[in-house]
Amino acid sequence: MELISLQPLWWLLAIVVLFLGWQFSLVDNELWKRATSFVLRVVAVILLILALCRPFSFSTSDDLHVIFLVDVSQSIELSEALQATEEIEAALEQLRRNDSYSIYAFGSESRAFDSPQALGDWVRSWDEAGADDRFRNATEISNTLLKTRMQFPAGKVKRMVVFSDGQDTDGFLPKSIRQLTQEDVELSFRRIKSLTKAEAAVVGLEPSTPKAFIGEVVRMAVDVSSNQPIDGNLRLVHRGVVVQEQTVKLSGDRVDQFFFDVEMNTPGNSKWTAELAVKDDYFPINNQRTGTVTVRGKPRILILHEDEKEMRAFARALEKQDVMVEVRGQFGMPDSLKGLIAFDAIVLSDFPATAMTPRQMEMLKRYVKDFGGGLAMFGSENSFGLGGYHRTPVEEVMPLISRFEKEKEKPSLAMVLVIDKSGSMSGLPMALARQASKAAVELLGPTDSIGVVGFDDQPLLVSEMRSATQSDATCSDIDTVDAGGGTNMYPAMVVAKEMLENAPAKIRHMICLSDGHTQQADHLTLTQAMTDSGITVSTVALGDADRQLLASISEVGRGRYYETQDPANVPQIFTKETMQASKSAIKEDLFGTVQTGDHVALAGFNQSDLPFTLGYVMTQAKPTAQVLLVAETGDPLLAVSRFGLGTGFAFTSDVTEKWGGEWLAWGDCGKFWGQIFRSMVRKSDGEGIQIEQHVVRDQWQLDIKRFDLAGNLQSKVDWELAAVDREGRLTQYEVAEVGLGRYQATIPVDSATNLTVRLRDKDSNKLKVLHYDRPYPVEYLLSNQLPEEIEKLPSADLDQLTADLKRQPSRQSIVHWFYIAALACLLVSTLLRRV
């Protein structure tokens, strides 16, 4: 017998004995009766105290508790899972009176059921309501083993039977099995069939080298598996184009390997995708795998221009200098950070902010700041403030800003903003419309004036025509505008027309913004009347606006037409339109070029060599900018500045025939600009950093080694590790030193589809960029081979469920005997006192 120790109760026992002794002195009875009664009462108290200590005795038992685990993941035929419930039901008939059981279904998690029938009903319900794909998208055998083992009661034989195809997806099966063995759990395995439907998967894409040079042939090894012999087509895709294709025959009983030999012609992080196309494939999700080859060689520049043909001469000049140039049009901006990083520099030339989303502009900023990219802007009517870049993330990167003092000789501007304030503009659209209107006010010069008219069912004079010097009052009026009501733009245009006709300015302009269909009216006749009186009209169509009407108004009004689905683009549109209307940001003439700064990019060129410029955009240099060239007027032409890890670069003229004809005709044009771009592009500066990476249970683990120039491992490196997801969110992580020159970091990938990671040695400014592309879940990788750990498990014999039970030591409570003995002592003691 053993007692569970409690806090000593000896003082309590002493008090009870004194109390009983006092009672002993009060009783008038024979001495032996009084003595015996006293002793019995003391014994009763002692027994009660011992009972509170929960005494027990050791014994052995062959009572059994069995846990049944049934795999219901995507790789399992549900009919097999139902068959397993029938086998469990038959096996339960063997259990004896003191035996017990638990039943669990498992996939990506586990769920308990009271009976085999309840589990069967749950599985059968999927035929009507559909299966829970989230529950079924993994087979976490090892995790389920560790969780459910906690249900074994003490003192019973522990048996566990697993019904599964054995395809564990969480990667810790050997450790889990060892843990169960140490805890005397008898684990057995009952194999059930995987899917019998035809299924094939691309299980790996491995380049022969992760880094290559231009022109090098890299062998891409593609591993493909299937659950039966299948014929199909295997394609290698690069940037959406099928580079190579071959017909494949899959054996069905092993992993088949196929090869593609590809010449690397694209510098940067070159992403390749292997795609498998087969007939009657059950899971299409597993038919792709991606891989990345980092190709170094010629710097790769992306030039964005509204009219790609305008940049051909400039691109040819650069290509002669071993600079690879890709020119894209209006919709050519990459939509992901990974797409940007494929280029060493991005050039915005006659490419307005309205051609990008706010998210893309934020990505450009991060591309420069966090990943060392180069961003250049060339001058045009669609650049700097004229292009709508005022107060945008792109302007933050640039060494030059769009603000400037309007020259006195420039004509004055009177402008009226006609803003839709109907109910459909509620929330973010209205807030951004107010922001856009205030940005337009701030861009006007002291001789300009502006008014604001809102409209719903009726026109509302938001702000009367005021001088731009009273911008605070105008902005306060704009802040009072709220959305509500219908849409009737015509009366508001009439009010705005009257305001402009009474304005003394030389340029009179109206901007109309709407997101709906206005009431019927003769808008075009009204617009023509304004045009005849010297008023120009531009329009902005937001969301579901009447695009045809607004486009016609801008055409008749000799203005410009804009359309966007995203309200966040409205501020850039208003900025661009305001500066276009003011005609005050451009100087066109023949200007000499003056060198004002010393920079490696200008090495080998004398000021007398530099050509004239036919025009440029007026800007101001930031305090941190290094202005290299100016026009003879003193305005900046060429400037550069560091921004984070990268470089911002601005040329306020252009390199087309419009303003840059002299530059294109110059014999050293290609040499000059090739040198400029080489000075600003992202460099390969990750030498000496060696990284091994692997993903385990949604944890991206990086094992890092840092070598110095002599090849020795370096310790105490000051690392900076940051990850950027698809939405552009940046998260910092710690890097821990685990040995001499050896470091580790863990990045949770969770549900992220892709991540871009920057690892920087802050001491030497070395930089490594890594990419994570989430593969399809391992659940969809069907295999006919069992893991080695499963192969070694004994096969479950459900007919002998209760056979060969090893008796287990158990604790039997004997508290009740102490209570009975104490009660008996008290009864006898009372009887002796009464007799």
N, C-alpha and C positions, 0 to 999 in steps of 0.2 A: 504494500500500500504506500502511496506517496501523497503528500499534501501540497497543494499550491500555496506558497508562502504569502502571508498577509502581514500587515503591520502588527507587531506584538500587542496582545490584549491582556498583558499580565496585570496591569493596574485595575482594569475592569474586573478581572477574576478576583483580585484581592478584595475589592469593594463588595462583590457579591458574597464572598465567603464571610466577611465581617457581618453583613446583613443577616445571613443565615445563622451565624453564631448568636447574634442578638436575639433572633427568633427562638433559637434553641434554649436560651435562658428563660424565656417567657412561658414555654410550654410546661404544664404541670403533668408529667407522665413519668413512667419508669425510665431510669437512666439509659438502659440499653436500647429502648425504643427511640428515645430522643437522639441518641448517638447515631443509630443506624439511619434514622430519617435524615439527620444532618448530612451524613456521608452520601446518601443517595441523591440528595439535592445538589451537593457539590459536583458529584459525578454527572448529573443531568446538565448542569451549567457547562461543564467541560465538554460534554458531547455536543451541545449546541454550538459552542464556539468552534469546535473542530468541524462541524457540519458547514459552518460559514467559510471554512477553508477549502471547500469543494474536494474532498478526498476521492481518490479513484484507485483502482487496482489494475494491473497489467494482465492481459490475456491475449490469445491469438484468435484470428478470425479469417475465414475464407469468403466473407461477404464481398461482392463484386460491384464496382461501378464502371460502366462502359460508356464511352463517348463516341457517338457516330458523327462523322464529318462528311457531308455530301457536297461535292463540287457542282455548282450550277453556273459556271462561267460561260463565256461566249464560245469557247472551244469544245463544249460538251453538247452532245445530242440530248435534248431534254427528255426524250423517251428513256435514255439510259439513267437519268436522274430519277425518273419515276420508278424504274425497275429497282433502283437502289432502295427506295422507300419500301417496296414490297419485301425485299430481302431483310431489311431491318425489322419490319413487322413480324416476319416469321422467326427471326432470331430472338426477339424479345420474349417469345413464349418459353424459352429455356430458362429465363431468369427465375430465381428462387424468391422466397418471401422477403428476405432482407437485402436482396440485390436492388440496384437502382441504375438509371441511365440518363443521358442527355443527348439531344439531337440538335445539330447545327447544319445550316446551309452556308456555304461560303463562296465568295468570289473576290471582289476587291475589299470586302469586309465580311463579317460573320453575323448570322442571325439565328437565335434559338427558337426551337419549336417544342411543344409539349408532347407531340406524338408523330409517328410517321405519316398518319393520315393528314395532319395539319400541314406538314411539309409538302405532301403530294398535292393537296388542294391549292397551295400557294403556287406551285409550279404550273399546275393545270390552268390557273387563272390567267397566265400569260398568253394563252391562246386567244383569249377574248380582249383583255385590256392591254396587251403588249408587255414585253419583258422590260425589266428595269436595266437599261443599258449601263448606267453608272455602276450599279451593283455587279454587273457581269463583265466589266471591261478588264478584269485582272483575275489571276489565280494565286492568291497570297496564301499558299500552303503553310509556309514557315511561320508567318505572323499569326495565322489561325491556330496552329498547334500551341504556340506560346500563350495565347489569350485563353483558349478553352481549357487548358490544363489546370487553371485555377479553380475549376468547378469540381475537381475530385475531392470527396469528403475524406476526412482522416479515418484511418483504421480499415480501409477497404482496398481490395486488389484493384489496381488502376489499369484499365485497358482502353485503347483508343483505336478505332477502325476508320481509315480514310478511304472514301470512295472518290476517285479522281482519275484523270488521264495523266497525272503526274507532271504537268508542265507548270512548274513553279515560276512566278514572275517577280518575286520580291528579293530573290538572291541570297537569302540567309538560311536555306534549308539545312545544310550540314550542321550549323551551329544549333539550330532548333532541335534537331534529332539528338545531338549530344546532350543537350539540356534535359530532354525527356528521359534519356537513358540514365542519367545521373539521378533522376527523381523516381526511378523504378516504374516508369510508365511503359507498359507493354504495347508497342506501336506496331500495327499491321496495316497492310495496304491491299485494297481491292481495286484493281484497274477497271475503269469503265471506258467506253469507246469515245474517241474524239469525233468531231464532225466527219461524216462520210461524204459530204458534198465536195465537189472538186474545188480545191483551194491551192493557190500558189502565192509566194511572197518573195520580195527582194529583201534578203536578210543582211546584205552588206555591200558597201561601195568603198573600195580602198585604193587610192592612187599609189603608185610605186614610190612616190616621194611627195612630201607635203609642200616642198618648195622647188621651183624650177625657174629656168631662164627662158627668155624669149627664144622660140624656135626649138626648144627641147621637146622630145617625144616622151610622153608620160603614159604608162600602161595603167588603165583603170580596170581593176579586178572586181567583178560583180558576182556576188554569191546569191543564188536563187534556190529556194526549196519548194517542194509541193508534196501533197499527201497522196498523190497518184500520178501516173505518167500523163503529162500534158504537153501540148505543143503551143508555142506562142511567139511573140515578137518582143525583143528586148531593144530598147532605144537608149541612147545617150544624148541628153539634152543640155544645151548651154544657152542661157539667156533666152529661153523660150523657143530655141531653134534645135531641131533634131540634127545632130552632128553625124552620128552613125547609127546604123540599125542592123540587127541580125536576127535570123530565125533560130529559135532554140527548142530543144527537146528536153523536157525535164523528166528525170528518172522516177521520182516519187518515193525513193527509199534512201536518199542521201542529199546533201547540199551540192548542187551543181555550180561550177564556176566558169564564167565567161570573161573574155578580155576585149577591151577597146584600146587601141593605140592612137593617142591624140597628140597633135602638135600644139604646144602652148603659144598662142598668138595674142593673148589678151593679158596685159599686165594687171597687177593688183590681186585681190582675192577673187579668184575665178571659181565660181560655183557651178558644179556639175551634178546632174540628176540622172539616175538610172530609172527608167520606167519600163514596167512589164505589162504587156497587153495579152491576155489569154481569154478564151471564150468560157463562159459560165463560171467565172471566178466568184466565190462566195463573199470574200472580204476585199473590196477594192482599196480599202484604206492602207493595206500593207504592200502596195504595188510600186512604191517609190522609196528611194534612198538618195540622200545627197552627200556630197563631199566637196571639200574646198582645197584648191591648190593655190598657194601664194606665188605669183609670178613677178619677178623683178626684171627690169630691163629699161625700156624707154619709159619716161614719165607719161602718164595718161591724163589728158585734159578733156573735160566735158565743157563744151561751149553751148549755151542756150541762147537762141535768137529767134524772134518771131518769124523771120524770113531766112531760112537756112542758107539759101543761095547767096545771100549777102556776105557770108563768112567763108566762102570757098577759097578765095584768093589768100586770105589770111591763114586758113588751115593748111593750104599747100606750102606756104612759106615756113610754117612750123614743122611740118612733116619732113621737110628737107633738112631740118636740124635734129632729126631723130627724136622728135616729140610726137607721140601718138595723139591725134585729135579726133574727137567724136563730136559732131555738130548735130544738135537736136532742135526741134521746133517748139511750138507753144506748149505742147503736152509732154515734153521730154524730161521734166524734173523727176528724178527717182523718188519713189514713194516710201522708201525705207532707208534707215541709217546704213544698213548693209550695202544698199545700192550706191549710196554716196561714197562709202569708204572704198569702193572698187576703183574710184578715180583719185588721182593725186591732187587735183585742183578742179574747182568749178568756176566757170566764167559766166557772168550774167551780162549779156550784151544785147541791148534793145529787147529786154525781157522784163515786163512789168511785174510788180508785186501781185497784181490781180490774176496772174497766170499761176500763182502758187496758193496753196492753202496756208493758214497760219501754222498748222502743224509742220508743213514742209519747211517754212522759214525757221521755225524753232529747231528743226533737225539740222539745217544748214549751220546755224549758230553752234550747235553741239558738235557737229562734224569738225568745225574749226577749233573750238575751245577744248574739247575733250579728246579728240582723236588726231589732232595735228594736221588737219587738212588745210588747203589754201583756198581762199574765196576771193575772186576778183570781180570788179564791176567796171564796165566800159560805159562811156557817156552816150546818151541818146535822149530822145524825147520820152523814153520809157525807163530811165534810170534815175537813181537818187530820188529826190523829192518828186520829180516829174513822173517817175514810175510808180509812185505810191509807197516808197520805202520809208517815208518819214515816221519815226518812232516805231520801227519794227525791229525784230531780232537781227535782221540782216544789216540794218544801219548800225547796230551795236558793234558788229564785226568790222565794218568799214572804217578806214582811217579818216574819211571825210564825212561830213554831215550835211543834211539838206537845207539847214537854216542859212539864211543870208539876208543882208539888208537890200531891199529893193531899190534899184537905182532911180534917181529922181526923174530921169528922162523917159522912163518906161511909162506907158499909158496907164491911167487909173482904171480900176475895175470896180463895177457895181455888180453884186451877185445876190440872188435870192435862192434859198433852199426851200423846195416844196416837198414836205415830208409826209408820207402816209402815216397816220396815227390811228388807223382803224383797229378793231378788236383783234384781227389776225396778227398784229404787230406786238401783241402783249409779250412781256417777259424779255428774253435775250434780244430779239430783233429790235425792240424799241430802245433798249439800253445801248445797243451798238449804234443805232441811228443817231442817238444823242451824242455819243462819243465821236462819231464821224463828223457831225455838224460842228462840234467844238474844235476838232482838228482843222477843219476848213477855215474857221475863224482865225486860228492862230497863225496860219500861213500867209495871210494877207498883209500887204504893206500899209504904211500910214496914210497913203492917199486913197486907199481902197475903202469900200463900204459894203456892208452885208445885211441882209434881212432874212427872216425865217418865217415861213407860212406852213402851218400844219393843216391836215384835212382828214375828216371822216365823212359823215354825211354832209357837214358844213365846213367852210373854211375857217381857220383860226389864225389870227395874226399873233404869232408867237413872239417875234421880235421885230420892231420897226426898223426901217433902214437906218443903220448907224455907221459911223466911221469905225474902221478896224481898230483904231486906237482905244475904242470903248469895248474892247473884247470881253472884259470881265462882266459887264452888264449884259452883253449878248449871251454869253455862256450861262449866266444865271437864268435868263429867260428860257434857254434851251432845256435846262434841267427841270423845268416845270411841265414839260410835255408828257402826257400819259396816253396810253392806248385805250380805245373804246369806240364803238359805233360802226357804221358802214364805210363804204368807199365811194367817194365822189370827188375826183381830182379836178374837174373842169373849173368849178368856181374858185378853187385855190390858185389855179393858173391865171385866172382873170385878175385876182388880187395882186399876184406877183408881177404880172404884166404892168399894172398901173404903178407899182412901186418902182420898177425899172425905168418906165417912161419918164418918171419925174426925177430920176437920178442924173446928175451932170457928168458922170464918168464917160470916158471914151469907149470903154469896153463894157457891155452889159450882157450878163449871162445868167441863165436859170438852170438849176439842177433839180430834176423831179425824181423822187424815189417812191416806188410802190411795190407791194407784195400781193396785190389782188387784181380783180377785174372791176374797173370803175364803171359808174353808170354811163349810159349812152349819152354822147354829146359830140359836137363837131370840133374835136380837139385839133384836127389838122388845119382847119380854117383859122382857128385861133393862133396856132403856131405860125402859120404863114404870115398872119398879120404882125406877129412879133418879129419875124425875120425881116419883113419889109421895113420895120422901124429900127433895124439894127440890133435886135436882141437875138442871141444864140441860145439854143436849148439842148441840153444833154439829159439823158434818162438812165435810170438804174432799175433793172428788173430783178426783184428778189423773190426767190421761191416760186410760187404759182402765179406770178404776175402775168398780165396780158402782154406777152413779149412782142407780139406783132404790132400792137398799138404803140408801145413805148419805142420800138425800133423805128416805126414810121415817124413819130414825133421828132426823134433825134435827127432823122434824115432830112425832114422838112426844115427843122430848126438849125441845120448846119452845125450840129454839135456831135457828140459821141454817144454811143450806146454801150451799156455794160449790162451783163447779166450774171447772176450767181445764185447758187442754191444755199450757200453758207452765209449766214448773217455776219460771221466774223470777218468776211472780206470787205464789208461795206466801208470801214474806216480807210482802208487802202484805196478803194475806188474814189472816195471823196477827196483824199489827199492828192491823188493823181490828177483828178479832174480840176481841182482848184488851181494847181500849179500850171496845168495846161492852159486854163482859161486866162491866167494872169500874164502869160507871155513874158515872164520876167526872169526865168532861170537859165536862159540860153543866150550865148554870145556867138554870133557868126561873123567872121571876117578872116583876114589872113594874119595869124599871130605867130610871132617867133617863139622858139622854145628855149627856156633858160634853165640851166642846171643849178640847183640850189643845195643839193645834198650829196654826200659821199656815201656810196653804197656799193657792195660787191656786184650788184646787178648791173651797174653802169660801167664796170671796169672795161677799159679798152675803147671807150667812146668819148670823143671830145664834144663839147657843146656846139662847136661849129659844124659837127657832123649831123646833128639832129635836125630832122625836117620841120617845116612849118605845119601849123595846124589851122584848119579851116573853120573850126567851131568847137565849142565845149559847153559843158553844163557848169553853172556857177555853184560852188560849194564852199565850205569852210573846213579847215583842218582841225582835228581834235588835238588837244594838248599832247597826247601820246604819239601822234603821227609823225613820221619822218617824211617830209615833202621833198621829193627828189627832183621834180621838174615843175616849173610854173610857166604860164603864158607871160608874154612881155607886159601884160596888164597887172601881173602880180597874183592872179588867181591860180589855185592849184591845178596842175595837169596830172601829175603822177605822184602817188603817195603810198606808203606802206606802213604797217604797224603790226606788232605781235598781238595776238588775242588768244589767251590761254596757251595751248600747246601749238597752235597754228598761226597762220598769217592772213591778215586782211590786206587787200591790194585794190587800189582805185586808179583808173585813168579816165579823166573827165571828158576827153575827146573819144573818138571811135576809130576803128580800123577798117571801115568800109569806104566806098567812094564818096559818101556824103561829106564827112569831115576828115577822113583819113586817107584821101587819095595820095597826098604827098608821102605819107608813111608807107603805103603799099608800093609806090614807085621807087622808094629808097632801096638801094642795093643791099644794105645790111638789115633790112626789115626782119627777115627770119632770124638772123643771128641775134639781133637786139632782143626780140621778144622771146626767143628760145632761152636766152640767158636770164631774162626777167622771170620766166616761169620756173626755170630750174632753181632759182633762188627762193621761190615761195612754195614749191610743192612739198608734200609730206615725204620725209626721208625714211629709209629703212634703218631704224636705229634700235633694233631689238637684239643686236648681237650680244652674246654672253648670257642671255636668258634662255634657259632650257625648261620646258614645261611638259609634264605628262598629265593628262586629264582623263577622268572617267566619271560616269554618272551612276550613282547607286541610290535607289529609293528617293528620287527627286532631289538629290544632293549632287551638285556639280563640284567635284573635288579636283583641286589643282595641286600638283606636287611640283615645286619650283626649285631649280638650281641656278645659282648665280656665279658665273666665272669671270675672272678678271682677264686682262689681255694676255697674261702668261698662262692662262688655263687653270689657275688655282681657284678653289671655291672661296667665295667672299661671305663673311658673316656681317651681322648688324646692318643689313641694307634697309634703308628707309623706303618702304613700298607704299604705293597708292593704288588701290584696286577699286574700280567702279564698274558697275554693270548698267547697261541701258536696255530697256525692253522695247517692244514694238511701238508702244505709245510714247516713247521718248522719256520715260521716267528714269532718273539716275539714282542708283543706290550704292553707297559706299560699303566696303567689306574690309575686315581685318586680315592681315597676312601674318602668320605666326612662324617664328623660327623654331624648327624642330631638330636641328643639327647644324654642324658647320657648313654654312653655305646652302643649307636645305630649308625650304619653307613650305608651308601648307596654307591653303585657303579653301573654304567651303562656301559655295553659292547655292542657295535654294532655288531650284527652277520651278517647282510646284506646277502650275498650269501654263507656264509661259511657253509659247510656240517657238520663239527664238529670242536669244539674248546676244548682245555684243558687249564684250568685256575689254576694258583697257587696264593693263598692268604696267605701271610706271615705276622705274627706279628713280626716285627723286634726287638721289645723290649725283647720278651721272646723266639724268634725263634720258635714260633708255626706255623704250616703249614697245610693248607687245599688245597686239589686238587679237582676241580670240572670238570665235563665233560658236554659238550653240543652236542647233536646229533640232527641235524635239522629234525623235523618231516615232513611228506609230507604236502603240502599246505592244509589249511582248506577247500579250494574250492572243494577238492575231497572227503570231508566228507559229503555225501548226507544225508539229514534228511527231514522227512515229517512234522516236527514241526517248526512252525514259532517262532522267538524270541518274547518275551513278548512285546517289544516296537512296533514291527510291528503289532501284534495282536490288539493293542489299536488304531491304525490309522484307520480313516474312509476309507471305501471302495470307490474307485474312480467310480463315475457315469459320464461317458463321454457324455451321452445324456443331461446332465444338466451342461455342462461345464461353461456356462455363467449365470447360475441361482444364485440367492441369493448373488449378489455381494454387498459388503459393500462399500459405497462410501468412497473414500480416499481423504484426503486433498491434494491439488496440487497447485503449484505456476505457475501463468500465466504471462508471460513476457508482459510488457506494454511499452517497449522501443520505439516501433514504434509510439505510440501516442505522446511521447515527441519530436521525430524527426519531426512529422507532425506539431505539435504546434509551434516549433521553426521556421520551414520553413514559416508557415503562418505569424508569427510575422515579419520575415525579409521581406516578400513580401509587407505587409501593410506599414512597415516603409519606404521602398523604394518608394512606391507609394506616400506617404505623402511628401516625400522630392522632388519628381518630379513635383507634381501638384502645 
